[in-house]
Amino acid sequence: MASNVNPTVRRRRLGQELRRLRELKGMTAEEVAERLLVSQSKISRLENGRRSISQRDVRDLCGVYEVEDQRIVDSLMEMARDSRQQGWWHTFGDIPYSVYIGLETDAESLRVYEPQLVTGLLQTRAYAEALVQGALPETSTAEIEKRVQVRMRRQERITAENTPLRLWVVLDEAALKRVVGSRLVMREQLEHLIEMSQLPHVTVQVLPFEVGAHPGLNGQYAILEFTDAADSSVVYLEGVTSDLYLEKAQDVQKYAVMYEHLRAQSLNVEQSRQYISDVAKTYAD
């Protein structure tokens, strides 16, 4: 397998294709499950890319859908092989948000709204360590270090030479004024934020308290977009015990419109950079 194959994205593409074949056949997931003597939830997990798909699964489904073109079957089988490989993040063991990391690794652009914290891709190591320690007080030192290492590795997408991730971040004012770690950690974090915001593919805007009620009050979310037209955009909502991925076009559109309102209500790029600088100075006093 080529080193640039992303198993998460391959699973997602394969699941979308299997769903398309089922719909062309005019069958429901329940009907397919009954034919294969499996649960309906398994068919749903295969189609939404949340479960590894074996070549046997592909063979059985192609049989049910009466796919006669061997080239299509072979292509789906190859995607199934690739989807069972491991991405770089698997070397760190069990990562609770590994599906998101797989999507982020392959995304062309990412729009993030953060109401409480500096977004992970722009965090310093000291800020990330203090954040994990505070958010997960019963976590072992080894687990904290693993999570921080993964976060630092994810940031390589920002500085990649050929295809850096296009990142747009809207930060609530609270993210700048919540002291994570110490005042020194915060000053270094905000100075790093200013430095990263000067990259041509990174945009940072601050949403000030004075805006009042706004469309982001329900919490953090991210919109991931991909180069390949076959990969639909995804809205990611992070949870404490489980995460939510929205892929329906109407859901993505709703969050995209919300994001445009957040951008419009935020300080512009230069104003935001100056505001972050002013807050950083208060931590130096």
C-alpha positions as CSV (number, residue, x, y, z in Angstrom):
1,M,0.0,0.0,0.0
2,A,1.3,3.5,-0.8
3,S,2.2,5.5,2.3
4,N,-0.2,8.3,1.4
5,V,-3.3,6.1,1.6
6,N,-5.5,7.2,4.4
7,P,-7.5,4.2,5.8
8,T,-10.2,6.5,7.3
9,V,-10.9,8.2,4.1
10,R,-10.8,5.0,2.1
11,R,-13.4,3.5,4.5
12,R,-15.6,6.5,4.0
13,R,-15.4,6.4,0.2
14,L,-16.0,2.7,0.2
15,G,-19.0,3.1,2.5
16,Q,-20.5,5.8,0.2
17,E,-20.1,3.6,-2.8
18,L,-21.7,0.6,-1.1
19,R,-24.6,2.9,-0.1
20,R,-25.0,4.1,-3.7
21,L,-25.1,0.5,-4.9
22,R,-27.7,-0.4,-2.3
23,E,-29.9,2.5,-3.3
24,L,-29.6,1.7,-7.0
25,K,-30.8,-1.7,-6.2
26,G,-33.8,-0.2,-4.3
27,M,-33.1,-2.0,-1.1
28,T,-33.2,-0.8,2.5
29,A,-30.4,-1.5,5.0
30,E,-32.8,-3.8,6.8
31,E,-33.4,-5.9,3.7
32,V,-29.7,-6.2,3.1
33,A,-29.1,-7.3,6.7
34,E,-31.8,-9.9,6.4
35,R,-30.3,-11.3,3.3
36,L,-26.8,-11.6,4.8
37,L,-28.0,-12.7,8.3
38,V,-26.3,-9.7,10.0
39,S,-27.6,-6.8,12.0
40,Q,-28.9,-3.7,10.4
41,S,-26.5,-1.7,12.5
42,K,-23.6,-3.5,10.8
43,I,-24.7,-2.4,7.4
44,S,-25.1,1.2,8.7
45,R,-21.7,1.2,10.2
46,L,-20.2,-0.1,7.0
47,E,-21.9,2.6,4.9
48,N,-20.9,5.5,7.2
49,G,-17.3,4.4,7.3
50,R,-17.1,3.9,11.1
51,R,-16.3,0.2,10.8
52,S,-13.5,-1.6,8.9
53,I,-14.8,-3.3,5.8
54,S,-13.4,-6.7,4.9
55,Q,-13.0,-8.1,1.4
56,R,-15.6,-10.7,2.4
57,D,-18.1,-8.0,3.3
58,V,-17.5,-6.3,-0.1
59,R,-17.9,-9.7,-1.9
60,D,-21.1,-10.5,-0.1
61,L,-22.6,-7.0,-0.7
62,C,-21.7,-7.0,-4.4
63,G,-23.4,-10.4,-4.6
64,V,-26.6,-9.0,-3.0
65,Y,-26.5,-5.9,-5.3
66,E,-25.8,-8.1,-8.3
67,V,-22.8,-6.1,-9.4
68,E,-21.8,-7.8,-12.7
69,D,-18.9,-5.5,-13.7
70,Q,-15.8,-7.2,-12.3
71,R,-13.8,-4.0,-12.6
72,I,-16.1,-2.4,-10.0
73,V,-15.8,-5.4,-7.7
74,D,-12.0,-5.4,-8.0
75,S,-11.9,-1.6,-7.3
76,L,-14.1,-2.0,-4.2
77,M,-12.0,-5.0,-3.0
78,E,-8.8,-2.9,-3.3
79,M,-10.4,-0.1,-1.3
80,A,-11.3,-2.6,1.3
81,R,-7.7,-3.8,1.6
82,D,-6.5,-0.2,1.9
83,S,-9.1,0.6,4.5
84,R,-7.8,-2.0,6.8
85,Q,-4.3,-0.6,6.9
86,Q,-3.2,1.7,9.8
87,G,-2.7,5.4,9.7
88,W,0.2,7.1,11.5
89,W,-1.9,7.8,14.6
90,H,-2.4,4.1,15.3
91,T,1.3,3.8,16.3
92,F,0.2,5.7,19.5
93,G,-2.2,3.0,20.5
94,D,-5.9,3.7,21.3
95,I,-6.8,7.3,20.5
96,P,-10.4,8.2,21.3
97,Y,-10.8,10.6,18.3
98,S,-8.9,8.6,15.7
99,V,-11.7,8.9,13.2
100,Y,-11.4,12.6,13.3
101,I,-7.6,12.5,13.0
102,G,-8.0,10.4,9.9
103,L,-10.3,12.9,8.3
104,E,-8.2,15.9,9.4
105,T,-5.1,14.3,7.9
106,D,-6.7,14.1,4.5
107,A,-8.7,17.4,4.6
108,E,-7.9,20.3,2.3
109,S,-9.4,22.9,4.5
110,L,-10.7,23.2,8.1
111,R,-13.0,25.8,9.6
112,V,-13.2,25.7,13.4
113,Y,-15.1,27.6,16.0
114,E,-13.7,27.4,19.5
115,P,-15.6,29.0,22.4
116,Q,-13.3,28.1,25.3
117,L,-9.9,27.0,24.2
118,V,-7.2,27.7,21.6
119,T,-7.7,25.1,18.9
120,G,-5.5,22.1,19.0
121,L,-3.7,22.7,15.7
122,L,-2.4,26.0,17.1
123,Q,-1.5,25.0,20.6
124,T,2.0,25.2,22.1
125,R,3.3,22.0,23.8
126,A,3.1,23.7,27.2
127,Y,-0.5,24.8,26.7
128,A,-1.5,21.4,25.4
129,E,0.1,19.6,28.4
130,A,-1.6,22.0,30.9
131,L,-4.9,21.6,29.0
132,V,-4.9,17.8,29.1
133,Q,-3.9,17.7,32.7
134,G,-6.7,20.1,33.7
135,A,-9.4,18.5,31.5
136,L,-8.5,14.9,32.4
137,P,-7.3,15.1,36.1
138,E,-7.2,11.3,36.6
139,T,-5.2,10.7,33.5
140,S,-1.7,9.1,33.9
141,T,1.4,11.0,32.9
142,A,2.1,8.5,30.1
143,E,-1.4,9.0,28.7
144,I,-1.0,12.8,28.9
145,E,2.3,12.6,27.0
146,K,0.8,10.4,24.3
147,R,-2.1,12.8,23.7
148,V,0.3,15.8,23.5
149,Q,2.5,13.9,21.1
150,V,-0.4,13.2,18.8
151,R,-1.5,16.8,18.9
152,M,2.0,18.0,18.0
153,R,2.1,15.4,15.1
154,R,-1.3,16.7,13.8
155,Q,0.2,20.2,13.6
156,E,2.6,19.0,10.8
157,R,-0.4,19.5,8.4
158,I,-0.1,23.3,9.1
159,T,3.6,23.5,8.1
160,A,3.6,20.9,5.3
161,E,5.5,22.2,2.3
162,N,3.4,20.9,-0.6
163,T,-0.2,20.8,0.6
164,P,-0.6,22.7,3.9
165,L,-4.0,22.6,5.5
166,R,-6.0,25.7,5.0
167,L,-7.2,26.7,8.5
168,W,-9.7,29.3,9.5
169,V,-10.3,29.7,13.2
170,V,-12.9,31.8,15.1
171,L,-11.9,32.0,18.7
172,D,-14.2,33.3,21.4
173,E,-12.6,36.0,23.6
174,A,-12.9,33.5,26.5
175,A,-10.2,31.3,24.9
176,L,-7.7,34.1,25.2
177,K,-8.6,35.0,28.8
178,R,-8.9,31.6,30.3
179,V,-5.6,31.0,32.0
180,V,-4.4,27.5,31.1
181,G,-1.3,26.4,32.9
182,S,0.1,29.8,33.9
183,R,0.3,33.4,32.8
184,L,3.7,32.6,31.2
185,V,2.2,29.7,29.3
186,M,-0.7,31.9,28.1
187,R,1.7,34.7,27.0
188,E,3.7,32.2,24.9
189,Q,0.6,30.6,23.6
190,L,-0.9,33.9,22.4
191,E,2.4,35.0,20.9
192,H,2.5,31.7,19.0
193,L,-1.1,32.3,17.9
194,I,-0.1,35.6,16.4
195,E,2.9,34.0,14.6
196,M,0.8,31.2,13.1
197,S,-1.9,33.7,12.0
198,Q,0.6,35.4,9.7
199,L,0.9,32.3,7.6
200,P,-0.9,32.8,4.3
201,H,-3.1,29.7,4.7
202,V,-4.0,30.4,8.4
203,T,-6.7,32.8,9.4
204,V,-7.6,33.7,13.0
205,Q,-10.5,35.9,14.1
206,V,-11.6,36.8,17.6
207,L,-15.2,36.9,18.6
208,P,-15.5,39.5,21.4
209,F,-17.8,39.2,24.4
210,E,-19.6,42.5,23.3
211,V,-21.2,40.7,20.4
212,G,-23.6,39.1,22.8
213,A,-25.7,36.2,21.6
214,H,-24.4,34.5,18.4
215,P,-24.9,31.3,16.4
216,G,-22.0,29.5,18.1
217,L,-23.5,29.5,21.6
218,N,-24.2,25.8,21.3
219,G,-20.5,25.0,21.4
220,Q,-17.4,24.0,19.4
221,Y,-17.6,22.5,15.9
222,A,-15.4,22.0,12.9
223,I,-16.1,21.8,9.2
224,L,-13.8,19.6,7.1
225,E,-13.6,19.9,3.4
226,F,-11.7,17.6,1.0
227,T,-9.9,17.9,-2.4
228,D,-11.6,14.9,-4.0
229,A,-15.2,15.7,-5.1
230,A,-16.1,12.2,-4.1
231,D,-15.5,13.1,-0.4
232,S,-18.4,15.2,1.0
233,S,-17.7,17.8,3.7
234,V,-18.1,16.7,7.3
235,V,-19.2,18.6,10.4
236,Y,-17.4,17.4,13.6
237,L,-18.9,17.8,17.0
238,E,-16.7,16.7,19.9
239,G,-18.3,15.0,22.9
240,V,-17.0,13.8,26.3
241,T,-17.6,10.1,25.7
242,S,-18.4,10.0,21.9
243,D,-18.2,12.3,18.9
244,L,-20.8,13.2,16.2
245,Y,-20.1,13.4,12.5
246,L,-22.7,15.1,10.3
247,E,-22.4,14.4,6.5
248,K,-25.9,15.2,5.1
249,A,-25.7,18.2,2.8
250,Q,-28.4,20.1,4.6
251,D,-26.6,19.7,8.0
252,V,-23.3,20.8,6.6
253,Q,-24.9,23.8,4.9
254,K,-26.6,24.8,8.1
255,Y,-23.3,24.8,10.0
256,A,-21.5,26.6,7.1
257,V,-24.1,29.4,7.2
258,M,-23.6,29.6,11.0
259,Y,-19.9,29.9,10.5
260,E,-20.3,32.8,8.0
261,H,-22.3,34.7,10.6
262,L,-19.5,34.0,13.2
263,R,-16.9,35.3,10.8
264,A,-19.0,38.4,10.1
265,Q,-19.5,39.2,13.8
266,S,-15.8,38.7,14.7
267,L,-13.0,41.2,14.6
268,N,-11.3,41.3,11.2
269,V,-7.9,39.7,10.8
270,E,-5.8,42.7,11.7
271,Q,-8.0,43.7,14.6
272,S,-7.9,40.2,15.9
273,R,-4.1,40.0,15.7
274,Q,-3.9,43.3,17.6
275,Y,-6.4,42.2,20.2
276,I,-4.5,39.0,20.8
277,S,-1.3,41.0,21.2
278,D,-2.9,43.3,23.7
279,V,-4.2,40.4,25.8
280,A,-0.7,38.7,25.6
281,K,0.8,41.9,27.1
282,T,-1.5,41.7,30.1
283,Y,0.1,38.3,30.9
284,A,3.5,39.8,30.8
285,D,2.7,42.4,33.5
